[in-house]
Amino acid sequence: MLKIFMGIVVVVLVALSAGGAYYLGSIKTEEKLKTEAAAIAGYPAPSEFATTTRPAAYVEIAINKGHFDPATVTIKKGTEVVWINKDAITHTVTSDGGGLVLNSQAIAAGHSFAHIFDEPGTITYHCAIDRTMTSTIIIEE
Protein backbone atom coordinates (compact mmCIF):
# COMPACT_ATOMS: atom_id res chain seq x y z
CA MET A 1 0.00 0.00 0.00
CA LEU A 2 2.82 2.39 0.88
CA LYS A 3 4.55 1.56 -2.44
CA ILE A 4 1.40 2.49 -4.38
CA PHE A 5 1.05 5.77 -2.49
CA MET A 6 4.72 6.65 -3.04
CA GLY A 7 4.36 5.78 -6.73
CA ILE A 8 1.42 8.17 -7.08
CA VAL A 9 3.30 10.96 -5.29
CA VAL A 10 6.32 10.46 -7.59
CA VAL A 11 4.13 10.55 -10.73
CA VAL A 12 2.39 13.74 -9.58
CA LEU A 13 5.67 15.43 -8.68
CA VAL A 14 7.26 14.46 -12.00
CA ALA A 15 4.22 15.71 -13.93
CA LEU A 16 4.19 19.04 -12.08
CA SER A 17 7.96 19.56 -12.38
CA ALA A 18 7.72 18.91 -16.12
CA GLY A 19 5.35 21.85 -16.50
CA GLY A 20 2.16 19.88 -16.05
CA ALA A 21 -0.86 21.71 -14.75
CA TYR A 22 -4.33 20.83 -13.72
CA TYR A 23 -7.61 22.61 -13.22
CA LEU A 24 -10.36 21.59 -10.87
CA GLY A 25 -13.59 23.31 -11.78
CA SER A 26 -16.94 22.88 -13.36
CA ILE A 27 -18.46 23.75 -16.68
CA LYS A 28 -21.30 26.22 -16.26
CA THR A 29 -24.52 25.51 -18.08
CA GLU A 30 -26.76 28.28 -19.38
CA GLU A 31 -29.21 27.59 -16.53
CA LYS A 32 -26.35 27.91 -13.99
CA LEU A 33 -25.28 31.22 -15.60
CA LYS A 34 -28.84 32.55 -15.37
CA THR A 35 -29.07 31.50 -11.73
CA GLU A 36 -25.75 33.19 -10.93
CA ALA A 37 -26.76 36.34 -12.85
CA ALA A 38 -30.02 36.48 -10.89
CA ALA A 39 -28.12 36.08 -7.61
CA ILE A 40 -25.67 38.84 -8.55
CA ALA A 41 -28.55 41.14 -9.47
CA GLY A 42 -30.20 40.29 -6.14
CA TYR A 43 -33.00 38.10 -7.46
CA PRO A 44 -33.87 34.49 -6.73
CA ALA A 45 -32.99 31.62 -9.04
CA PRO A 46 -35.07 31.39 -12.27
CA SER A 47 -37.08 28.45 -10.91
CA GLU A 48 -38.32 30.74 -8.12
CA PHE A 49 -39.38 33.64 -10.38
CA ALA A 50 -43.03 32.52 -10.49
CA THR A 51 -43.53 33.26 -6.80
CA THR A 52 -41.34 36.36 -6.50
CA THR A 53 -42.00 39.98 -7.43
CA ARG A 54 -39.61 41.20 -10.13
CA PRO A 55 -39.12 44.61 -11.73
CA ALA A 56 -41.71 45.65 -14.31
CA ALA A 57 -39.41 44.53 -17.12
CA TYR A 58 -36.22 42.55 -17.46
CA VAL A 59 -34.05 42.12 -20.57
CA GLU A 60 -31.01 39.89 -20.94
CA ILE A 61 -28.14 40.64 -23.32
CA ALA A 62 -25.62 37.87 -23.91
CA ILE A 63 -21.96 38.65 -24.40
CA ASN A 64 -20.90 35.79 -26.64
CA LYS A 65 -18.32 35.18 -29.36
CA GLY A 66 -17.19 38.81 -29.36
CA HIS A 67 -20.69 40.29 -29.75
CA PHE A 68 -23.52 41.75 -27.71
CA ASP A 69 -26.64 39.71 -28.51
CA PRO A 70 -29.00 41.29 -29.37
CA ALA A 71 -26.98 44.20 -30.77
CA THR A 72 -29.86 46.69 -30.51
CA VAL A 73 -32.54 46.62 -27.83
CA THR A 74 -35.62 48.84 -27.45
CA ILE A 75 -36.99 48.94 -23.92
CA LYS A 76 -39.42 50.94 -21.79
CA LYS A 77 -38.25 53.30 -19.05
CA GLY A 78 -37.77 51.36 -15.78
CA THR A 79 -36.52 48.21 -17.49
CA GLU A 80 -33.59 46.33 -16.01
CA VAL A 81 -30.98 45.10 -18.47
CA VAL A 82 -28.62 42.31 -17.45
CA TRP A 83 -25.54 41.52 -19.51
CA ILE A 84 -24.27 37.95 -19.01
CA ASN A 85 -20.77 37.13 -20.21
CA LYS A 86 -21.05 33.74 -21.94
CA ASP A 87 -17.74 34.29 -23.74
CA ALA A 88 -14.46 32.71 -22.67
CA ILE A 89 -12.76 36.08 -22.04
CA THR A 90 -13.43 39.20 -19.97
CA HIS A 91 -15.48 42.06 -21.46
CA THR A 92 -16.98 45.38 -20.33
CA VAL A 93 -20.14 47.40 -20.90
CA THR A 94 -18.90 50.97 -21.40
CA SER A 95 -21.00 53.88 -22.69
CA ASP A 96 -19.64 55.83 -25.65
CA GLY A 97 -19.95 59.14 -23.83
CA GLY A 98 -22.45 61.88 -23.11
CA GLY A 99 -25.57 61.35 -21.06
CA LEU A 100 -25.75 58.16 -19.02
CA VAL A 101 -22.44 56.63 -18.05
CA LEU A 102 -22.29 52.84 -18.13
CA ASN A 103 -19.08 51.42 -16.73
CA SER A 104 -19.29 47.78 -15.76
CA GLN A 105 -15.57 47.37 -15.15
CA ALA A 106 -14.36 43.88 -16.13
CA ILE A 107 -17.04 41.20 -16.46
CA ALA A 108 -15.30 37.83 -16.22
CA ALA A 109 -16.57 34.78 -18.09
CA GLY A 110 -19.71 33.48 -16.40
CA HIS A 111 -20.43 36.76 -14.57
CA SER A 112 -22.90 39.56 -15.22
CA PHE A 113 -23.63 43.28 -14.95
CA ALA A 114 -27.07 44.87 -14.46
CA HIS A 115 -28.51 48.37 -14.84
CA ILE A 116 -32.04 49.81 -14.58
CA PHE A 117 -32.74 52.49 -17.18
CA ASP A 118 -34.89 55.26 -15.65
CA GLU A 119 -34.59 57.96 -18.33
CA PRO A 120 -35.71 57.84 -21.96
CA GLY A 121 -33.05 58.24 -24.65
CA THR A 122 -30.55 56.30 -26.74
CA ILE A 123 -27.39 54.82 -25.26
CA THR A 124 -24.59 53.51 -27.42
CA TYR A 125 -21.95 51.41 -25.75
CA HIS A 126 -18.96 49.18 -26.45
CA CYS A 127 -16.52 46.78 -24.81
CA ALA A 128 -13.44 48.67 -23.64
CA ILE A 129 -11.36 45.50 -24.09
CA ASP A 130 -12.62 44.64 -27.62
CA ARG A 131 -13.68 47.96 -29.16
CA THR A 132 -15.19 46.22 -32.20
CA MET A 133 -18.02 45.11 -29.92
CA THR A 134 -20.71 47.81 -30.07
CA SER A 135 -24.40 47.98 -29.23
CA THR A 136 -27.34 50.33 -28.70
CA ILE A 137 -30.17 50.56 -26.17
CA ILE A 138 -33.20 52.70 -27.00
CA ILE A 139 -35.20 53.66 -23.91
CA GLU A 140 -38.78 54.76 -24.58
CA GLU A 141 -41.22 56.51 -22.24
N, C-alpha and C positions, 0 to 999 in steps of 0.2 A: 504494500500500500504506500509506504514511504517512497519507494522507487518511482511509482507512478506519479505521485505528487511532485517530486523533484524533477521528473521528466517534463511535466507540464510547465513548471516554473522556468526551466531552462528554455523551452520552446518559446514561451511568452517573452522572456528577456532577449533572446536572439532576435525575435521578430521586431520588437520595439527598438533594439539597438541598430537594426538594419534599416531603420526609417519607417517601419510599419506603424500604422495608426489605426485607431478604431473609433467608432461613433456609436454610442448607445442613445437611441432616441426613438421617436415614433413618427410615422407618416400621418399627416393631418388630412382627414377627409373634409369635403366641403361642409358637411353637417357640423363637424368639430370646429371649423373656422367660423361658421355662423354663430355657434354657441359662444366661442371665445369673443367674437366681435360684440355680441349682445352683452356679455359680461363686462367688457371694457367700457361700453357705452352706458352701463348701469342698468341693463334690462335683464330679465330672466332668459333662460335658454329657450330656443324656438318652440320646443314642445310645450312650454308653459304660456305661450303668448295668448292662447284662447281665454285664459282666466285672468289676465293681467291687463291693466290699462296702459296703453301706449300713446305716444304723441299722435296728433291728428293724422300725420302722414310720415312715412318712412321710405327712403329710397336707398338702394344699395348700388354702389359703383365698384366694379371689380378692377383691380390693377393686375393685369395678366399679360404676359408675353410682350411687355414694353408698350402697353396701351391702357388707356382708361376706357372701360366698357360699361355702359354706353359712353360715347365721346361727347354727346350733347344731351343734356337733360333739361326738361321744362317742368318746374315744380310750382306749387302754391306757397305763398308766404307762410312760415311756421313749420315747414317741412324739415325733417332731419335727414341729412345725407350721411351715409356711412361708407367710407372707402375701405375695402378689404384687400390687402396685398396678397394675392394668390400667386405672385411671381416668385422666382427663386432668389431675387436680389432686393435690396432695400430701395425704396422710392420715397418721394415726398408729394404733398399736395400744397403748391405754392401759388398764390395769386399773382397775376401779371403786373399788378400795380393799380393805384387809384381805387378809391372806394373801400370796399371790404378787404381786409387783409386775412388771407388764409395762409397759415404757416404750420404745417403738421410736424415739422422736424422730420427725422428719419422714421419711416414705417418699415420695420423689418418684415421679412417673409412670414406670413401667418398672422400678422397683427393688423390693427385697423386704426382709423381716425374718423371722428364724427363731428358734425357741425350742424346747428339749427339755423336756418336762414330766415331772419325776421323782417328783412327789408326787401321790397321789390327792386329788380334791376337785373343786369347781366354781369356775370363774373366769368372771366377767362382765367384759366390757371394752367400750370405745367408741373412737371417733375424737375426739381432743381438738380437732380443727379443725372437724369436723361432728358435734356431739354427738347428732344424731338417728341416727347409725350405731352400733348396739349389737349385741353377739353374746355367745355363751356357749360355753365349752369344759368338758365333763365328763370328768374323768380318772378312769378306773377302775383298780383293782388289777391 
